[in-house]
Amino acid sequence: MVMIFTLVTAVQEKLNEIVDQIKTRREEKKEKEAEEAEKQLFHGTPVTIENFLNWKTKFDAELLEIKKKWMKEEEQAGKNKLSGRQLFETDHNLDTSDIQFLEDAGNNVEVDESLFQEMDDLELEDDEDDSDYNPADWESDLTD
């Protein structure tokens, strides 16, 4: 009985090892297949001069079609739109429309002109009076 138990245990351990080896081989095979599939995703057609020139002509043709389509849309939109000057020349109400809009909305803005100084009161330095001033030399301002 002891001998049979020993044999059965040895066979069982050997079978477990074989099953483990089969599992690891399958996992390794799946990993290799996944790596190859990933490599295939990043591997495209090799670029040669002929392939590039063919692609370039197709790309330029597609780009030209897109530009033509865009230009047609711009022309159609441009025919219906007037420029700001044309709008102003045709409708003389536009010069007072902003003021009228603000008055209608109740946003009357009052400006207190006493808050503003006159230009004569401001002390502005003339850079032209400075003999050391050179407009081409930005460091000449830093020496003052």
Disulfide bonds with the S-S distance in Angstrom:
none
